[in-house]
Amino acid sequence: MKKIFKDLIFLIFGNIFFPFLNILLRKDCIYVVNYHTTYPCYEENFIKHLKFYQKYFEVINENVLINELGSLTKNSKPKILITFDDGHVTNYNLAVKILDKFDIKASFFIPVNVISRKTEETIIEENKIVLNKWNIFSDIREDSKNFSSRLTMTWENVVDLDKRGHFIGSHGSNHIRLSKELSDDQLDYEISNSKKVIEEKLNKKINSFCWIVGDKKSYTKKAAEIIKKNKYKLSFTTCGQPFNKNQNLLQIHRFNVEDYFSISRISFIFSGAYELLYLKKRTFVNSITQ
């Protein structure tokens, strides 16, 4: 019943906001969205997302944030950056099959120990270990339909994404909250080791870090200090706000969007409603990560 009510809200208000979306969008800002699993059954819907983005936004990559932010001006379209969290193999498949055809270069945030793990013997074991040990969502029904072995990317997949022009960022070592429950050494391992491993695998520097899980317990001042110490240029959260050139590059707040979302739901998310919904959390996270 709760899901039906939420879907009804998104349908009603999303359709109300949709005709005014060009007015509601901030032309001088960058909107950043993040996805998780991207199963084949939602490919057609995801393509609708991409066409929607290309209609209302200029789709960019993270280099624009690093190298061109100062020249960002209010023009005919705001910009949008597409990101994917957790390193699920469906993200790699989607990049090869769809993103490359649209000439879109996305950012993929990977937890390095998940990528380095041993593949389980059956799809059921894969699903259990990915979900329970690594806290990465995977739907066993869709897994059984579409895969016969591994549910997360391999390093070969990650290297191939890089060669295709996509961007790889850190999502920690073990995909765990950077909470107060972790010691300084554990926090350093999650943030510093992950960067080191990715750079060794890609033989190049990486620029971006993505906080894990995203609830209030996920953020600590000590973790923010270690991110700065490691000279990450970009740090991403999920606190629902467009980014402008006057904001801190270590406080880039994304909008969570999944491949099964309707266009009316995305319209609702971009309407400004989510900025209000996440205001309290965003204020807290900004105070932690400044």
N, C-alpha and C positions, 0 to 999 in steps of 0.2 A: 504494500500500500504506500509506503514511504517513497519507494522508487517511482511509482506511478505518479505521485503528487509532484515529485521533483521534475520528472519528464514533462508534466503538464505545465509547470512554471516555465521551464526552458522553452517549450513550444509557444506558449502564449506571449511571453515577454520577448523572446528571441525574434518572433515574427513582428512584434510591434517595433522593436528597435531596428530591424533590418533595413527598412526604407531610409532610415536616417543615419545609417552606419558611416557614410562618408563625412557627415557633419560631426559625429561623435568621436571618430578616430582623431588622434593627435598627429598632425602632419609632420611635426618636427621631432617625432619620437621613434624609437625602435621597439617593436613588440617582439618578445621572445616566447616561443611555445615549447613545451616539452611533452614527448610521447614516451610510452613504455613498450609493451609488446605490440607488434603490428602483424596480426595474423592474416593469411591470404583471404579469408572469408570477408574481410573488411577492405580489401584493396580498392574496390570500386568507390567505396565511400571515402577512402583516403585520397584518391585522385580528385574527388569533389573538393576536398580540403585544399589541395594544391591549386586547383583552378580558382577557388575562392581567394586564396592568398595572392595569386598573381593578378587577380582583378582589382583588389583593394589595396595591395601593398607592393612595394619593391622588395623582392626576396633577396637577402644578402647572406654573406657568410661572416664568421667571427673576425676576419681580417679587417672588416670595415670598422668594427668597434675599436680595434687596436690602432689602426693607421689612418682612418678617415673621420673619426668622431668630431674633430674640431671643425671640419668643414660641413657638418650636418646642418642643413637649412630646411625651412618650412617650404616644401614644394607640393606638387600635386598629389603625391602618395606618401604615407608613412612607410617605414621599412619593417621587415619581419625576418627573424632568424629562427630556424627550425632546429630543435635539439632532440636527442633520444637518450634516455637513461637506462643503465643496468646491463647493457651488452647482450641482450637476448638475441638469439640467432635470427629471429624474424626481422630485426632491424637491419642486419646485413643483407638479407634476402631482398628486403624492400628497397634498400639503396641501389642494389645492382639492377633490380627489375624496373623500378619506377623513378626514383630520384634522378638517376643518371639520364633517363629519357627526358626529364623536365629540365635538365641542366641545373639542378639545385644541389648546392654543396652544404650539407648539414654538419652539425657537431654531435659526436657520439661520446658519451661519458661512460667509461668502463671501470669496474672494480677489478684490479689486476689479478688478485688471487682467484677470483671466479673464472677469469679467462684462462688462468694457468692450471686449473684443476683437472683431475682425471675424469674422463667420461664414464658414467655409470653404465652398467650392462644392459638395462632395459629402460624403456621410455617412462615407465612408472617410477623406477628408482631415480631417474633423472629428474622427474617432476618433484619428487619428494625432497631430494637433496637441494635442488635449486630453491624451492619454496621455503623449506624449513631451516636449512643451514645458512643459506645466503640471503634470505629475505627478498628474493626476486620473484615477482609474480609470473606464473606460468599456468595456463589452463589445460588440464590433463585431457579434456575432450578435444580441444584443438590440437594439442601436442600429438595425440594418437592419430588424428586425421592426416597430419602433415609431415611428421618427422619419424625417423626410424632410429636416430641415435642421439645426437647432442642438442641440448636446448639453449646453450649460450655460445657466443662466438669463440673461435679459436684465435690464436695469435696470427695465423695465416689470414683469417678474415680481417682482423684489425689492420694488418699491414696493407692488405688489398684496398681497404677503405681509404687509407692514407694515400696510396698511389693513385686512386681515382679522384683525388682532390678534396675529399672530405676531411674533417678536422677531428682529432682524437683528444679527449680531455680526461682528467682523472676523476673517478668517482670513489676514491678511497682504495684501500687494499682489500678489505674484507666486507665492504658494503654494510657498515654498521654506523650508528649514530655517533657523532663526535661530541658525546655528552660529557657531563661532569663525572660520570662513572669511570671514564677512561683516565689512566695516568698520563702524565706528560709524555712519557716514552711511547705509550700506545698511540696517542694522538699524533706524535711525530712520525711513527711508523705508517699510520694510515695516510697521512698527507705527503710526507717526504718520500717514503719508499715507493708509493704508487707513481709519483712523477719520475723517479729514477728508473723504474722498470720500464715504463712506457717509452721514455726517451732512449733507453738502450735498445728496445725492440724496433723502434722506428728510425733510430740513428739520427734524431733531430730533436730540437727543443719543443716542448709543448707549452701552451699558454694558459690553459683554462682548467679550473677546478669546479666541481659541482658538489654542493652539500648533500648529504645522504639522508633519506627519509623525509625530512622537512617539517616535522612538528617542532614545538618550542624546545623540547629536550635535545634536539639535534644541533643546537648552536651554543658555542661557548667562546668566551673571549680568548682563551688560550689557543683554541683551534684557529681562530681568525688571525692571531699573531703568527702562528706557524705557516699559514697560507701566505702571509706577507713575506715571511722570512725566506720561503722557497721561491719568491719572485714570480708567482703566478700573476699574470696580467689581468685575468678575468676570473671572477668568482660568481657562480650562479646559485640562486635560491629559487623557491617557488612561492612567491608572495604576491603575485597578481598586480603588477604595475608596469606600464611602459617605461622605457629607459630614455633619458635625454642626455645631451652632451655635458651638462653641468653636474651629473651624478657620478658617484664613485664606481669605478669599474669593478670593484670587488663587492658591489652590492647590486648585481643585475637580477631583478625579480622577474620570474617567468610566469606564464599562464599555463596551467596543466590542461592539456587537450589530449584526448585519446582517439584512436582511429575510428571508433564506432560512434563518435559524437555526431549529431546532426548539425547542419549549417546554422539552423536557428539557435542551437545551443552555443555554438561558437560566437554568433552575433551577440548573444546575451553576455557571454564572458568578456567580449571586447567593448561592451557598451559603456563601461565605467562602473557597472554594478560590482564586479569582483574587486575593484580597487577599494570600494567601501567595505566589502565583506572582509577583506584581508588587512584593513587599516591597522587594527590593534596588533596583530601578529607582525606586520611589516615594521611598525614602529619599534617593537621589541627587538626584532632581528637587526634592524639598522643600528640600534644602540649597542648591540653585541659585536657587530662586525665592522664598525667604523674605524 
